[in-house]
Amino acid sequence: MERPIAVIGAGLAGSLAALALARRGVSVTLVAPAAAADPVLATGLSYGGMLPGRPVCHWRRLERRHGRLGLCGSGLVLHGLGALRLPLPFWRVDAPTLMAALPAALDRVAVERLYGTVRALEPLPEGGYRDPVEVARERVAWIRANHHPEPLEAAQRAELGRILAAADRELGEA
């Protein structure tokens, strides 16, 4: 029996990984913060332009499979030169369009989504609250010290290898 896979993070990378795994028949759960629709995510802040060629071909293939995911033509803006706009053949992904389209695309391939929230901040005895990053680091250290997952069986390692090889072949197509 195949084990389900959890993908942590529902931005560009996590969602595309979940779509690719589900397309290969893997049962996927996408774990995201409760504010996954918040536009102030890494996807909204960092996903930039693409030159024509393979990246654009791959994105168009994704859109043929999953519907419009925000690919649009764009010039290049050089802000250091007084916002000089060059009419170069650049492409970019419009983050709001992508984030609005992802839920339906994930639903179509039956990706389960789990949303979590921070339940409470930990108060300090002298007042105020503990730094959430410090708390997270402590929890990661505890998990590393106490969590001992079973190694993948040979059949599971082989299946993972087949999935990765198929992805490499697919990405090699133009």
N, C-alpha and C positions, 0 to 999 in steps of 0.2 A: 504494500500500500504506500502510495506517495505521500510524503509529509507536506503540509501546507507551508508556505513561505510568508514571513512577515517582512514588509518593506517599511522602514522607518523614515518618515518625511514625505509629505504630499505635495512638494513643489515640483519643479520641472524634472529633476533627476529621478526622484522617487516615483512620481506618477508614470513617467515613461518606462521605468524599470518594471513597474506593476503591469502596465499594458503589454509589454513584451513577454513577460512571464505568463500572463493569462492567455495570450495568443498561442502559447505553446502548450496549453492545457494544464498549467500549474495552478493550484488553488492558492490565491494570494489575498492577504489581508494587508491593507495600507493603513499604517498608524500615523495619525496627524494630530497636531494641537487643535483644541476646540476652535481656535480662531484661524482655521486653515483658509478661510476666504478673505482674510485680512490682506489688503494689498501691500502691506509692508513686510513682505517675505523676501528671501534671497532671490526668488524668481523675478519678483517685480523690481528688485534693485540692481541685479547683476547681469541678467541675460541680455547680451548685446547683439552686435551685428554679425552677419555671416557674409563671406565672399561667395560669389557664384561657384557652383561645382557640387562636390559630393554632399556637403552639409545641406544645401538647398534641395538636392535630389532626395536625400533621406527624409527631410521634413515633408516634402510633397508626398512621399510614399506613406508617411504617417497620416497625413490629411486624407489621402484616398481611403485608408482603412478606417479612420476614426472621425472624419468630418473636419470642418475648419478648426484649426488650432492656432491661428493668429499669425501665420507667415505673411509678411507684407514687404514690398519693396521700400527701400530707404536710401537716401543719399548719405554721405559721410559728413558729419559736422565736427569741425576742429574748433573746440571751444577756446583753446589757447591763442587762436588767431582771430579773436573777435567774432566767434561763432561763424566762421567761414563754412558755408555749405558747398560741398563738392558733389556734382551729379555723377558719382561713381555707381556702378551696379552693385550696391550693397543690399542685403536682406536683413530683416530682423524679425523677432517674434514679439508680437504685442502681448505683454504679460496679462493685462486684464482680459483680453479675448481668450488667451490660453486658459487662465484660471477659471473663466466662466464655462468653457467647453469641456474641461476635464471631468467633472462629475458625470455627465452623460456618457462620455467615452468609457469611463471606468464601469459604469452601470452596464453598458452593452456587452462587456466581456466578463461580467459577474465578479468584479473585484470588490471584496468586502472592505468597508472603511470603518475604522475605530477612531473616535475623537476623544482626547483626554484634556483635562484641565489641571491647573495647579490647585489643589484642594485648600491649602492654607499655607501661609508663611509661618515659619517657626519663630516665635517671639524670643527675644533675649531676656535674661533675668533682670538686667539693668535698664530694660526698655528698648524699644526699636525691634528690628527683625534681623535674623541671620541672612547673610548674603546667599541668594538662591544658587549662585555658582558654586560656592563653598559646599552647600548641602548636596548639590549634584555630584561634585567631586567625591565627597564622602560615600555617597551611594554607589558610585561607579567602583570605588576601591572595595566596598563591601561585596559587590557582585563579583569582582575579579577574584577576591579571596574565597568566596563561598560557592560560586556557581561552577560546576564541573560538568559541562554537557558531554553526552556520549559522542564519540567520533562517528562520522558518517559511515554507514556500511558501504561495502564495495559497490553494490548496485546503485546506491544513491550518489556516490562519487562519480560513477560512470555516467549516470543520467545528467548530473550537473555539468560534466565535461561535454556531453552531447549538446546541451542547451547553449553553453558558451561557444562551442564550435559552430553551431547553427547561426548564432548571432554574429560571429566573426565573418562567416560566409555571406550573410545577408548584408552586413555593412560593407563588404568588399564589392557588392554589386553597385553599379553606377546608375 
